[in-house]
Amino acid sequence: MKSILTAFIFCITFSIGYSQFGIGLTASNDLYHYYQNPDDNTAESTSAGSALLNFGLGPKIWMGGNDFSISLEAQATIGFFGLSVADYKGLGTTSFPIMAKFNFGGLSALDKEGKFGWSMGAGVQYSKTELYYLGNSFEEKGGERDLFRTYVGQLGYGFGMSGFTLHGFLRFGYHPDSGARSFNVGIQYDFNIPKLRNITDPESEL
């Protein structure tokens, strides 16, 4: 968590001199994700993936200008049917990505003009597989599934206008000590609430 606090302080310091600030929500739909747990002694697969019914939601803040912003975000995501194909042990996956991002062009979420843009970010992600219907045979072997941590980097590209963005993203994660890995690819939606309100303002120049 120290890295997140450091990123937050950096964002505040860097944003001095910029006039715009926004707060809102970010949502996501993973088209596919893959989580690799740390190694265990069960001799069964430690990975799980999902390509169906994966959703995420969380808070987000922005600081910056029309063409560039810095943001902090956190999400809680769930994959209802995530499983290990190699060794079925249970269903469900979840993750909690926490990231700081640099946003360029349309993904700044602070400009009224519609345009394309891109973003890059880094942070940590806590993930868990086999949320429910855990098999008895797996538990008898001493298997369990706890939240595990990976350090993540994310790239995104898409379109934004008046506080709303829609962009595709790739997120990779790894932990050098445990060998845990994570991979997410999908679509993300950002909602900068103060900017969205300007859309209904008759004096707003879209």
Disulfide bonds with the S-S distance in Angstrom:
none
